[in-house]
Amino acid sequence: MLVANKLLRTKNQEPLQDKKPSVKAKPTGKVKCNGKAKSNGKYKYKIRDSERSSSLALERGSGDGPHQLVQPSLVALHFMDISLRHSDARLLQSAHEGINERLVAFYYAYLQHRRHRSESDLHFLNPVLAARLRHMSMRQLWAMVRERRLNEKQFILVPICTHPRPHGHWSLLVISRPDSKFYHYDSLDNCHSLLAASVSETLRAPLEAWKFVLVTGRCLQQERQAAGKDKDGSSRDPASGIHLLCMTDHVADYVARCGYATSSLLIAVDQIAAMRTHLLELILSLGGNLPPKRGR
């Protein structure tokens, strides 16, 4: 009887040894498939980390520098969909620093929605969008023009830049429909001539500006010693961004008053010197705050 019970127990335990380890069931709902996610029978693109960081950079504007990714700066002002930071204000507090894409975007938004809000024929193109123009497909260009009704605008002011960092070179492209011309104003010996021509050709078809002519405008030239090189050999140009904002002011006031543009729009040197202070005071007047000035 004992032998029979032992054999019976051994027989009952054998299937347990043959069993494979249990495998946890995969969660249902989303299954990866060639870089996409499937949910409820429909495919949706999965957002990669690189795409998410790229869209974030596009939303906040460029020109922060790598240190900002580790130590984000405090917010100086929220205006429309733009958040100015203390690091942006510090660029204005120093005469040796250029301005970045976010500062240009802020001032263009201020001109569009405050100072010239009653001028429906005047459009200030966001610098983030302006930097992407040459990389858009024709379908994207037509959609951009249609969404902003740019084909109905008489004057479009486009800030162009070699790169949006604080020391990048800026110039102004003005599209004047009454004159059938593209006017390009460059404060540094027209070093953006080829870039201005490329942007003009990119916008010719979607704006139906087939017969528009590109004209080199006369404007105040910045001092030669203001432009130079950083230690890493990259271009250093702290003055052109201030020239851009002053020229934008001047052109917008002129076309709003006269109804047409001109190739000769000279601004005073005093305007260049006062623009940094004007921008800092504007930030305060809109309810913002400024960082303490750094000692030399």
C-alpha positions as CSV (number, residue, x, y, z in Angstrom):
1,M,0.0,0.0,0.0
2,L,2.8,2.4,0.8
3,V,4.5,1.7,-2.5
4,A,1.3,2.3,-4.4
5,N,0.8,5.7,-2.7
6,K,4.3,6.7,-3.5
7,L,3.9,5.8,-7.2
8,L,0.6,7.7,-7.3
9,R,2.2,10.8,-5.8
10,T,5.1,10.7,-8.3
11,K,2.6,10.3,-11.2
12,N,0.6,13.3,-10.1
13,Q,3.8,15.5,-9.8
14,E,5.2,14.6,-13.3
15,P,2.9,17.0,-15.2
16,L,4.0,19.9,-13.0
17,Q,7.6,19.4,-14.1
18,D,6.7,19.4,-17.8
19,K,4.7,22.6,-17.6
20,K,6.4,25.6,-19.3
21,P,6.9,28.8,-17.3
22,S,3.9,31.0,-17.4
23,V,4.0,34.0,-19.7
24,K,2.4,37.2,-18.7
25,A,-0.3,38.3,-21.1
26,K,0.5,41.4,-23.1
27,P,-1.7,44.4,-22.3
28,T,-4.3,45.0,-24.9
29,G,-5.2,48.4,-26.3
30,K,-2.0,49.5,-28.2
31,V,0.4,47.3,-30.1
32,K,3.5,48.7,-31.8
33,C,3.7,48.2,-35.5
34,N,6.6,49.7,-37.5
35,G,6.9,52.8,-35.5
36,K,3.2,53.3,-35.1
37,A,0.7,52.5,-32.4
38,K,-2.6,50.7,-33.0
39,S,-5.6,51.6,-30.9
40,N,-9.1,50.3,-31.5
41,G,-8.2,49.1,-35.0
42,K,-6.8,52.5,-36.1
43,Y,-3.2,53.5,-36.6
44,K,-1.8,56.6,-34.9
45,Y,1.7,58.0,-35.3
46,K,3.7,57.6,-32.1
47,I,5.5,60.8,-31.2
48,R,9.2,60.2,-30.8
49,D,11.2,62.1,-28.1
50,S,13.2,63.9,-30.8
51,E,10.0,65.1,-32.4
52,R,8.6,66.2,-29.1
53,S,11.7,68.2,-28.2
54,S,11.8,69.7,-31.7
55,S,8.2,70.9,-31.5
56,L,8.9,72.3,-28.0
57,A,11.8,74.3,-29.3
58,L,9.7,75.6,-32.1
59,E,7.0,76.7,-29.7
60,R,9.3,78.5,-27.3
61,G,11.5,80.0,-30.0
62,S,15.2,79.6,-30.4
63,G,18.3,81.3,-29.1
64,D,18.5,79.9,-25.6
65,G,21.9,78.2,-25.8
66,P,22.7,74.8,-24.3
67,H,22.9,76.0,-20.7
68,Q,19.2,76.9,-20.8
69,L,18.3,73.2,-21.2
70,V,19.9,72.5,-17.8
71,Q,19.0,75.6,-15.9
72,P,15.8,77.1,-17.4
73,S,15.5,80.9,-16.9
74,L,12.7,82.6,-15.0
75,V,9.8,84.0,-17.0
76,A,9.9,87.8,-17.4
77,L,6.6,88.3,-19.3
78,H,3.7,86.3,-20.8
79,F,2.4,88.1,-23.9
80,M,0.0,86.4,-26.3
81,D,1.5,82.9,-26.8
82,I,5.1,84.0,-26.1
83,S,6.9,83.7,-22.8
84,L,9.9,86.0,-22.5
85,R,12.5,84.8,-20.0
86,H,15.1,86.6,-17.9
87,S,17.8,85.4,-20.2
88,D,16.0,87.2,-23.1
89,A,15.9,90.5,-21.0
90,R,19.6,90.1,-20.2
91,L,20.3,90.2,-23.9
92,L,18.7,93.7,-24.0
93,Q,20.6,94.8,-20.9
94,S,23.9,94.4,-22.6
95,A,25.0,96.4,-25.7
96,H,27.4,93.6,-26.6
97,E,24.7,91.0,-27.0
98,G,22.4,90.4,-30.0
99,I,18.7,89.5,-29.8
100,N,17.2,86.1,-30.3
101,E,14.2,84.8,-32.2
102,R,11.9,85.0,-29.1
103,L,12.6,88.7,-28.7
104,V,11.8,89.4,-32.3
105,A,8.6,87.3,-32.1
106,F,7.5,89.2,-29.0
107,Y,8.0,92.6,-30.6
108,Y,6.3,91.5,-33.9
109,A,3.4,90.2,-31.9
110,Y,3.2,93.5,-30.0
111,L,3.2,95.5,-33.3
112,Q,0.6,93.2,-34.8
113,H,-1.9,93.1,-31.9
114,R,-1.3,96.4,-30.1
115,R,0.3,99.3,-32.0
116,H,-1.0,98.3,-35.5
117,R,-4.1,96.3,-34.6
118,S,-6.3,98.5,-36.6
119,E,-4.2,98.1,-39.8
120,S,-5.7,95.0,-41.4
121,D,-3.5,95.3,-44.5
122,L,-0.3,95.0,-42.5
123,H,1.1,91.7,-41.4
124,F,4.2,90.9,-39.2
125,L,5.3,87.4,-39.9
126,N,6.5,85.4,-36.9
127,P,10.3,84.8,-37.2
128,V,9.8,81.1,-36.3
129,L,7.6,80.7,-39.3
130,A,9.9,82.9,-41.5
131,A,12.8,80.6,-40.7
132,R,10.8,77.6,-42.0
133,L,9.6,79.1,-45.3
134,R,12.4,77.7,-47.5
135,H,11.9,74.2,-46.0
136,M,8.2,74.0,-46.6
137,S,6.5,72.1,-49.4
138,M,4.3,74.1,-51.8
139,R,1.2,72.6,-50.2
140,Q,2.4,73.8,-46.8
141,L,3.2,77.3,-48.2
142,W,-0.3,77.6,-49.7
143,A,-1.9,76.5,-46.5
144,M,0.2,79.0,-44.5
145,V,-0.9,81.8,-46.9
146,R,-4.5,80.8,-46.8
147,E,-4.7,80.5,-43.0
148,R,-3.2,83.9,-42.5
149,R,-4.9,85.4,-45.5
150,L,-1.6,86.8,-46.6
151,N,-2.7,87.0,-50.2
152,E,-5.1,89.8,-49.1
153,K,-2.5,91.8,-47.1
154,Q,-1.0,94.8,-48.8
155,F,2.2,94.7,-46.8
156,I,4.0,91.8,-45.2
157,L,7.1,92.2,-43.1
158,V,9.4,89.2,-42.9
159,P,12.4,89.0,-40.5
160,I,15.1,86.8,-42.0
161,C,18.2,85.5,-40.2
162,T,21.1,83.2,-40.9
163,H,20.4,81.5,-37.6
164,P,18.1,82.5,-34.7
165,R,20.8,82.6,-32.0
166,P,21.5,85.9,-30.3
167,H,24.5,86.8,-32.5
168,G,23.0,85.8,-35.8
169,H,22.6,88.4,-38.5
170,W,19.1,89.8,-39.1
171,S,17.6,91.7,-42.1
172,L,14.1,92.8,-43.2
173,L,12.2,91.7,-46.2
174,V,9.1,93.8,-47.0
175,I,6.5,92.5,-49.5
176,S,4.6,95.5,-50.9
177,R,1.6,94.7,-53.1
178,P,0.8,98.3,-54.1
179,D,4.4,98.6,-55.5
180,S,4.6,95.0,-56.8
181,K,8.0,94.8,-55.1
182,F,10.0,92.9,-52.6
183,Y,12.1,95.4,-50.6
184,H,15.2,94.1,-48.7
185,Y,16.8,96.2,-46.0
186,D,20.1,95.0,-44.6
187,S,22.2,96.9,-42.1
188,L,25.5,95.1,-43.0
189,D,26.4,95.7,-46.6
190,N,23.6,93.5,-48.0
191,C,25.2,90.2,-46.7
192,H,21.7,88.6,-46.9
193,S,21.2,89.3,-50.6
194,L,21.2,85.7,-51.6
195,L,19.0,84.7,-48.7
196,A,16.5,87.5,-49.4
197,A,16.4,86.4,-53.1
198,S,15.7,82.8,-52.0
199,V,12.9,83.7,-49.6
200,S,11.3,86.0,-52.3
201,E,11.3,83.2,-54.8
202,T,9.8,80.8,-52.2
203,L,6.9,83.2,-51.6
204,R,6.3,84.3,-55.2
205,A,3.9,81.5,-56.2
206,P,1.8,81.2,-53.0
207,L,1.4,85.0,-52.8
208,E,0.8,85.1,-56.6
209,A,3.5,87.8,-56.8
210,W,4.6,86.7,-60.3
211,K,5.7,90.2,-61.5
212,F,7.1,91.4,-58.2
213,V,10.7,92.7,-58.4
214,L,13.3,92.4,-55.6
215,V,14.7,95.8,-54.8
216,T,17.7,96.5,-52.5
217,G,16.6,99.1,-50.0
218,R,18.8,101.8,-48.5
219,C,19.0,101.9,-44.7
220,L,21.3,102.9,-41.9
221,Q,24.4,100.7,-41.9
222,Q,25.8,99.4,-38.6
223,E,29.3,100.1,-37.5
224,R,31.8,97.7,-39.0
225,Q,33.4,96.9,-35.6
226,A,30.1,95.8,-34.3
227,A,30.3,92.5,-36.2
228,G,33.0,89.9,-35.5
229,K,33.7,86.3,-34.5
230,D,33.1,84.4,-31.4
231,K,35.9,82.3,-29.9
232,D,34.5,79.2,-31.6
233,G,34.7,81.0,-35.0
234,S,30.9,81.5,-35.4
235,S,29.5,84.8,-36.6
236,R,29.0,87.4,-33.9
237,D,26.6,90.3,-34.8
238,P,25.0,92.0,-31.8
239,A,23.7,95.1,-33.7
240,S,21.7,93.8,-36.7
241,G,18.7,92.6,-34.6
242,I,18.3,96.1,-33.1
243,H,18.5,97.5,-36.6
244,L,15.8,95.0,-37.7
245,L,13.4,96.1,-35.0
246,C,14.0,99.8,-35.7
247,M,13.5,99.3,-39.5
248,T,10.4,97.3,-38.8
249,D,9.0,100.2,-36.8
250,H,10.0,102.7,-39.4
251,V,8.6,100.8,-42.4
252,A,5.3,99.9,-40.6
253,D,4.7,103.6,-39.7
254,Y,5.6,104.7,-43.2
255,V,3.4,102.3,-45.1
256,A,0.5,102.8,-42.7
257,R,0.7,106.6,-43.3
258,C,1.5,106.6,-47.0
259,G,-0.1,103.5,-48.4
260,Y,3.1,102.4,-50.3
261,A,6.7,101.5,-49.5
262,T,10.0,103.0,-50.7
263,S,13.5,101.8,-51.2
264,S,15.1,104.5,-49.1
265,L,14.1,104.5,-45.5
266,L,16.9,105.8,-43.3
267,I,16.6,105.7,-39.5
268,A,18.5,107.9,-37.0
269,V,21.4,106.6,-35.0
270,D,19.6,107.7,-31.8
271,Q,16.8,105.3,-32.6
272,I,19.3,102.4,-32.6
273,A,20.7,103.5,-29.2
274,A,17.3,103.9,-27.6
275,M,15.7,100.7,-28.8
276,R,17.1,98.4,-26.1
277,T,15.8,100.7,-23.3
278,H,12.5,101.0,-25.2
279,L,12.1,97.2,-25.2
280,L,12.9,96.9,-21.5
281,E,10.4,99.6,-20.7
282,L,7.8,97.9,-22.9
283,I,8.2,94.6,-21.0
284,L,7.6,96.5,-17.7
285,S,4.6,98.4,-19.1
286,L,3.0,95.1,-20.1
287,G,3.2,93.7,-16.6
288,G,6.5,91.9,-16.8
289,N,9.6,91.9,-14.6
290,L,13.3,92.3,-15.3
291,P,16.3,90.5,-13.9
292,P,18.8,92.5,-11.9
293,K,21.6,93.9,-14.0
294,R,24.8,91.9,-13.9
295,G,28.0,93.7,-12.8
296,R,30.8,94.0,-15.3
